């Protein structure tokens, strides 16, 4: 989940998008991004400033666990959102828009699918759901049963994520998996309230790593690092001419990947 307050122009978001019932779930309507940086020429593929396009460094990775993002509508409009990086690397990633009045119909159906063992990623800091809290060993147990662990990450600011957790009754029966890590955020594009507040991509990286999908975690970590560096450099109107270490690793992964026929 993103640990930062929104920088988007909230007044221009259609409130009906947030309140749509489950049988009327269109994709969030696209509208012109009016926050800081809206004048920048962006790559249509990766949405980064074209000065430092991310597309050359996209690498796919396989993981047993899946990541499903429950994304606050406002997050869809932020080019600094890192949730989309997960989908760039992990093809099985699913992104659902959070609605206050009803769940996404596809998400509701998937939560009933016995192939999956979903976990809501959220801190274990309140006693009223302590009976639902599990540890990372539950993820390994799901894999041992040949089932697919699913990390449901609430993609929004901390305030939004807490509201999403409390206002989503369809998540109430799911186990809660708090992320326990000593990692401090390396995200430089929004100011964190605390260094322990990781952005969405960093949360996924640590969950994948602890759950045993280490190769996927490493690829996503490098991809996040490239995104972080490229976006930060673009804000200063600086082009990265010499590939960073993370860029070189991703390019090497591309060269080693088998050619699809």
C-alpha positions in Angstrom: 0.0 0.0 0.0 1.2 3.5 -0.6 2.1 5.3 2.6 1.7 8.8 1.2 -1.0 11.5 0.9 -2.4 12.1 -2.6 -0.9 14.8 -4.8 -3.7 14.4 -7.4 -6.3 17.0 -8.0 -9.0 15.3 -6.0 -11.6 17.9 -6.9 -11.6 16.7 -10.5 -12.3 13.0 -9.7 -15.9 12.0 -10.4 -17.4 10.8 -7.1 -19.7 8.4 -9.0 -16.6 6.4 -9.8 -16.0 5.8 -6.1 -19.6 4.9 -5.4 -20.5 2.7 -8.4 -22.4 -0.5 -7.5 -20.8 -3.8 -8.4 -23.0 -4.3 -11.5 -21.9 -0.9 -12.9 -18.1 -1.2 -12.7 -16.6 0.6 -15.7 -12.9 1.3 -15.7 -12.3 4.6 -14.0 -12.9 7.3 -16.5 -9.7 8.8 -17.9 -9.3 12.5 -17.5 -6.5 14.9 -18.0 -3.9 14.7 -15.3 -3.7 18.2 -13.8 -1.3 17.7 -10.8 2.3 18.8 -10.9 4.1 17.5 -13.9 1.0 17.3 -16.1 2.9 19.3 -18.8 5.6 16.6 -19.2 5.7 14.5 -22.4 5.2 11.0 -21.3 5.8 7.6 -22.9 2.4 6.0 -23.8 3.8 2.6 -22.8 5.2 3.2 -19.3 3.7 6.6 -18.5 7.2 7.9 -17.4 8.6 11.1 -18.8 9.9 10.2 -22.2 13.3 11.6 -21.2 13.9 8.4 -19.3 11.5 5.8 -20.6 11.1 2.6 -18.6 10.1 0.4 -21.5 13.6 -0.9 -22.4 13.9 -2.4 -19.0 10.6 -4.4 -18.7 11.3 -8.0 -17.8 8.7 -10.7 -17.0 9.1 -13.0 -14.1 7.2 -16.0 -12.8 6.0 -16.5 -9.3 3.7 -19.0 -7.5 2.1 -16.4 -5.5 -0.1 -13.7 -7.1 -0.6 -10.1 -6.3 -4.1 -8.6 -6.5 -4.3 -4.8 -6.1 -7.4 -3.2 -4.6 -6.7 0.3 -5.8 -8.3 3.5 -4.6 -9.8 5.3 -7.6 -7.6 8.3 -7.1 -4.4 6.2 -7.4 -5.2 5.3 -11.0 -4.4 8.9 -12.0 -1.0 9.2 -10.3 1.9 8.6 -12.6 4.0 8.0 -9.5 1.9 5.0 -8.5 4.1 1.9 -8.2 1.3 -0.7 -8.3 1.4 -0.9 -12.0 5.1 -1.9 -11.9 4.0 -5.2 -10.3 1.8 -5.9 -13.3 4.6 -5.1 -15.7 6.7 -7.8 -14.1 4.1 -10.4 -13.0 1.7 -11.3 -15.7 -0.9 -12.8 -13.3 -1.3 -9.6 -11.4 -4.9 -8.4 -11.1 -6.0 -4.8 -10.5 -9.4 -4.0 -9.1 -10.8 -0.6 -8.3 -12.1 -0.2 -4.8 -15.7 1.0 -4.5 -17.3 2.1 -1.3 -20.7 0.5 -1.8 -20.0 -2.9 -3.4 -17.1 -5.1 -4.4 -15.9 -5.6 -7.9 -17.9 -8.5 -9.3 -14.8 -10.3 -10.7 -13.0 -9.9 -7.4 -16.0 -11.3 -5.5 -16.0 -14.4 -7.7 -12.3 -15.0 -7.5 -12.4 -14.8 -3.7 -14.7 -17.9 -3.8 -12.4 -19.8 -6.2 -10.8 -22.8 -4.2 -7.6 -22.6 -6.2 -6.6 -19.4 -4.4 -5.7 -18.7 -0.8 -6.1 -14.9 -0.4 -4.5 -12.8 2.3 -5.3 -9.2 3.0 -2.0 -7.3 3.6 -2.5 -5.1 6.6 -0.8 -4.2 9.9 -1.8 -6.3 13.0 -2.1 -3.2 15.2 -5.8 -3.4 16.3 -7.3 -6.1 18.6 -10.7 -6.5 16.9 -9.3 -8.6 14.1 -6.4 -10.3 16.0 -8.1 -13.7 15.4 -7.6 -13.3 11.7 -3.9 -12.5 11.8 -1.5 -15.1 10.3 2.2 -15.3 9.6 4.2 -15.9 6.4 4.2 -19.6 7.2 0.5 -19.6 6.0 1.8 -18.7 2.6 4.2 -21.6 2.5 1.4 -23.9 3.8 -0.8 -22.9 0.9 2.0 -23.7 -1.6 2.5 -27.1 0.0 -1.2 -27.8 -0.7 -0.6 -26.9 -4.3 -2.8 -23.8 -4.0 -2.0 -20.3 -5.1 -1.3 -17.8 -2.4 -2.7 -14.3 -3.2 -1.5 -11.1 -1.6 -4.3 -8.6 -1.7 -2.6 -5.2 -1.3 -4.7 -2.1 -0.5 -3.3 0.4 -3.0 -3.7 4.0 -1.6 -2.5 6.3 1.1 -2.4 4.9 4.6 -5.5 6.8 5.4 -7.3 5.5 2.3 -6.0 1.9 3.0 -7.4 1.9 6.5 -10.7 3.1 5.3 -10.7 0.5 2.5 -9.9 -2.2 5.1 -12.7 -1.1 7.4 -15.3 -0.4 4.8 -14.9 -3.6 2.7 -17.1 -6.2 4.3 -16.2 -8.8 1.6 -12.7 -8.9 3.0 -13.8 -9.5 6.6 -13.6 -13.3 6.3 -10.1 -13.3 4.9 -6.9 -13.9 6.9 -4.8 -10.8 7.6 -1.1 -11.0 6.8 1.0 -8.1 8.3 4.3 -7.5 6.5 7.1 -7.9 8.9 10.3 -6.4 7.5 13.3 -4.3 8.4 13.4 -2.8 5.0 13.2 1.0 4.8 11.5 2.7 1.9 13.7 3.7 -1.0 10.8 5.4 -2.8 11.8 9.0 -3.6 8.8 10.4 -5.5 6.5 11.1 -2.6 7.4 12.0 0.9 6.8 9.2 3.4 5.4 9.7 6.9 7.9 7.2 8.1 10.8 5.3 6.5 9.1 2.1 7.5 6.1 3.0 5.3 6.8 1.1 2.1 5.2 1.9 -1.3 3.0 -0.6 -3.0 5.8 -2.2 -5.2 8.1 -2.5 -2.1 5.4 -4.3 -0.2 5.0 -6.8 -3.0 8.7 -7.3 -3.3 9.1 -8.2 0.4 6.0 -10.5 0.4 7.3 -12.3 -2.7 10.8 -12.7 -1.2 9.5 -13.9 2.2 7.0 -16.3 0.5 9.8 -18.0 -1.5 9.4 -16.3 -4.9 12.9 -14.8 -4.7 13.6 -14.5 -8.4 10.4 -12.6 -9.1 11.2 -10.4 -6.0 14.7 -9.6 -7.3 13.4 -8.7 -10.8 10.6 -6.5 -9.4 13.1 -4.9 -7.0 15.4 -4.0 -9.9 12.5 -2.7 -12.0 11.3 -0.6 -9.1 14.8 0.8 -8.7 15.0 1.8 -12.3 11.6 3.4 -12.1 12.6 5.3 -9.0 15.9 6.5 -10.5 14.4 7.3 -13.9 11.5 9.3 -12.6 13.6 11.2 -10.0 16.1 12.1 -12.8 13.4 13.3 -15.1 12.1 15.7 -12.5 15.4 17.4 -12.7 15.3 17.3 -16.5 18.3 14.9 -16.4 18.7 12.0 -18.8 20.4 8.9 -17.5 22.9 8.1 -20.2 25.0 5.4 -18.4 22.9 2.4 -17.3 22.7 1.9 -13.5 23.5 -1.5 -11.9 19.8 -2.4 -11.8 19.4 -1.4 -15.5 22.3 -3.7 -16.4 20.8 -6.6 -14.5 17.4 -6.2 -16.2 19.1 -5.9 -19.7 21.0 -9.1 -18.9 17.8 -10.9 -18.0 16.3 -9.9 -21.3 19.3 -11.3 -23.2 19.1 -14.5 -21.3 15.4 -15.0 -21.8 14.3 -17.6 -24.4 13.1 -16.3 -27.7 9.3 -16.9 -28.3 8.5 -18.5 -31.6 
